[in-house]
Every structure is written in structure tokens, then in C-alpha cells.
Amino acid sequence: MRLLEDILVIDFSQFLSGPSAALRLADMGAQVIKIERPGTGDICRQLYVSDVRIEGESTIFHAINRNKQSYAADLKDEDDLEKVKRLLTKADVVMHNFRPGVMERIGLDYETVKSINPSVIYAEVSGYGTEGPWKDLPGQDLLLQAASGLAWLSNNNDENPTPMGVAVVDIMAGTHIAQGILAALYKKGITGEGALVQVSMFESILDFQFEVLTCYYNDGNELPVRSAVNSGHAYLAAPYGIYKTKDNYIALAMTNIVLLAELLHCEPLKQFTNSNDWFDKRDEIKGVLAAHLVTETAGHWLGILEKADIWCAPVMDYDTLTKEEGYRILNMEITVKTSNGLSVRTTRCPLRVDDQLLVSSKGAPVLGEDNEEIDKQFGLTNEMQPVIKN
């Protein structure tokens, strides 16, 4: 299903935040053309996050750039820049995630692009916004997790601040810019007007924490305090957290402690009858619960708790997860193929529309592999006259 058929996206972005947004637009049927530097391309091609490589490039690049086209252009070369400008006159969406000032120096900032394409939707992702003392700081995921307070929400209270094990800031910023682009496309469909859509990674990760930040704002600026035992959420009472059992781990969410004590036959837990204590004495409660749960297997406890409709779950690694029928029935895995014939297994777009999956078998492009096709499609080599600003 091609929901965004006939929408042309010109994407200058690199690595994760911008390309993740472009990936979602491509999943929805847009034609996404990556503008890449000749020779090296998107820095993500060589920025390895593990020792797993595909065709000599990072697995992340192949995961996040499937279903796109690659156009190699040296933006410092006058002829290449002119070709790109001609391409921009056809674009519905132009996007980048460079630091503030970079596109202005190249001559492809919003005002310039708008002058040659008045109805363009111009989307940009920055690290910390375009103003203020932090605007030139590197927009890197771990650094933003650290600076935004997010790292203070994970792990136990006596442990170091702990980042999430995924690039959550990049992905959230990509999600937000994609939302803004889609809203602007809707407006454009009604009014014919374009828009400048901006998101900073810092604002995205602050919005990601709206729940806990709202508590902080309205609690006299009292800092969140992580549990000392089995911490799962700074603002939630016992038993919220992950617990070791005899053979594995289980997760427990919000639950009535009195009922939990009865179900688990945990006598020491039965003393906590006052619901106010479930937060005030959460470390004591969690300590009692942790000592009890380690005496039996995860399967034993889950068998009891699931029957009673207690909010609980096994803690699974990827190997265990992918063998579960609950995972397999979702068909989250797809296999895409590069132009070199290499098959790459990755995840699909999570959306369903009219009970249809949004999938494509096209893998990530080789650097510059679509230059000739794009030149022909948009007539970039014919009548090479300079683009005139309106």
C-alpha cells in the first residue's frame, strides 16, 4: 500500500534521526532520494555499532536506509549543486539533520530552497535547536540522554546513571519530524502552502519524558528518586520492577500488594496493608518480594500470576523472544535484497492500514547507484540552465 505515492522526498540527512524519518516516509510509499557525498556517502555506512557488517557497511545503515535511492553529489561542486537544486524544484519534502548554519553555507537553507520551490516542506533535525549556548554541541544520542536527565531514571538508586541500550533520542526525533512532515503534507494538500518543520533531538527527548517531568514541575521541583531495590520507575510504588527468580527474571507492574502476598503465599509481605506504604516503603517491600521470588522458577510464578490477571511478564532476550509464537505471528521480520543480490533480514514498518502491512523488498542502495535513473527521471542533464529564484 503506497499511501504517499507521488510524494518526492529529498533527504540530505545522515546516520539515524533524519534517515529514520525518511525510512518511515518510504515505507508509506514516498520516493526517497538520499543525497550522499561521493566516495564516502552517509557516515552511517562506515560508523559501525557492532562487529557485524553487511557488504562492508554497518548493519544500521542497511536497516535504516532500505527502500530508498542514493544520489551521489558533491555539494561543493558547482555542477553537482546545480543538479541538486533542479531536483529540489520537484520535491515535496526536503530534509536534513546538519548542525545549524551548515545548509546556509552550502546555499540550501530553507529560504533559498523556498525561493525556488515555494510550496516545499522543509524539515530539519538539530541537536539542541538553532539558538542558545548549546546550538553547536554535537547531537549524539548518548550525550543527549545524559544531558536531558534520562539517564537518571534507570538502574537502582545507589548505581550510576544508566542510558537506555538503544538510540532512543535519534529514533524519537525521527518520529517527531516524520509526524510534522505528515501534518504539513496534509496542510499542503488543502492550501497548497509549504512549511518549515523543525525538531531538535533535545526537545524530542524532553517530550519523551513528559510523564516524569510533569511530576517534577508539579512536585515542588523535587528530583525523582530511583528505588534502591529492583528499580523500574522513579515515581511508581512497589512492586514495579524486574525480579530474579530461581532460573530467570520476571517483570511486575502495578499490583495490589495484599493480593500479591496471598497469591504468592508470602507471609512477610502481608504486613503491608496500607496502600500509602507501597510507595513510602517500596524498597522494604521490594526486598521482601525479591527474597521470596528467588525461591522458585519464573514459570512457577508466572503460572500463578497470569491466571490471576496480575500484570506480569517474563524477561526475554532476543533468542527467546524470536522463538515465541506471540512474536512470530506478528511477522515483524522482513527480508530485503540489495542491488548486489545480498539478502538482509531486518524489521518491517510496524503500521498496518486496512489490515495491510507496509512492506517493500528493496534493500539499502549502493552509494550513487541511482544517479543515472534520477538524472533521466527529472531531466537533470538536459538544458542545464541555472535555477532562477522566484
Sequence and secondary structure as in RCSB ss.txt:
>XXXX:A:sequence
MRLLEDILVIDFSQFLSGPSAALRLADMGAQVIKIERPGTGDICRQLYVSDVRIEGESTIFHAINRNKQSYAADL
KDEDDLEKVKRLLTKADVVMHNFRPGVMERIGLDYETVKSINPSVIYAEVSGYGTEGPWKDLPGQDLLLQAASGL
AWLSNNNDENPTPMGVAVVDIMAGTHIAQGILAALYKKGITGEGALVQVSMFESILDFQFEVLTCYYNDGNELPV
RSAVNSGHAYLAAPYGIYKTKDNYIALAMTNIVLLAELLHCEPLKQFTNSNDWFDKRDEIKGVLAAHLVTETAGH
WLGILEKADIWCAPVMDYDTLTKEEGYRILNMEITVKTSNGLSVRTTRCPLRVDDQLLVSSKGAPVLGEDNEEID
KQFGLTNEMQPVIKN
>XXXX:A:secstr
  TTTT EEEE   SSHHHHHHHHHHHTT EEEEEE TTT SGGGT  SSS EETTEEHHHHHHSTT EEEE  T
TSHHHHHHHHHHHTT SEEEE   TTHHHHHT SHHHHHHH TT EEEEEESS SSSTTTTS   HHHHHHHTTG
GGGSS TTS     SS HHHHHHHHHHHHHHHHHHHHHHHH   EEEEEEHHHHHHHHTHHHHHHHHTTTT    
  SSS S TT  TT EEEE SSSEEEE S  HHHHHHHHT GGGGG   TTHHHHTHHHHHHHHHHHHTTS HHH
HHHHHHHTT  EEE   HHHHTTSHHHHTTT EEEEE TTS EEEEE    EETTEE    B    TTTTHHHHH
HHHTTTSS       
